[in-house]
């Protein structure tokens, strides 16, 4: 079970949605950049970073989908 993104009794879902959308975009950009380094420069630590960014992106997408439910 995921933890709530806020402890307010009346969360502002528009703000939460914008934050999660920004999280998805930032994690995707980071993952793409790190993946490029991993592939083009054979940097193993960048492959680890890319995987972490992909997991973060997926988590933010899942939380975003949960707001719509």
Residue pairs with C-beta under 8 A, 6 or more apart in sequence:
2 62
2 63
2 66
4 11
5 11
5 16
5 19
5 20
5 63
6 16
13 67
16 67
17 64
17 67
20 60
20 61
20 63
20 64
20 67
21 64
23 56
23 57
23 60
24 57
24 60
24 61
24 64
27 53
27 54
27 56
27 57
27 60
28 53
28 57
30 49
30 50
30 53
31 49
31 50
31 53
31 54
31 57
32 50
34 46
34 47
34 49
34 50
34 53
35 46
35 47
35 50
37 43
37 46
38 44
38 46
38 47
38 49
38 50
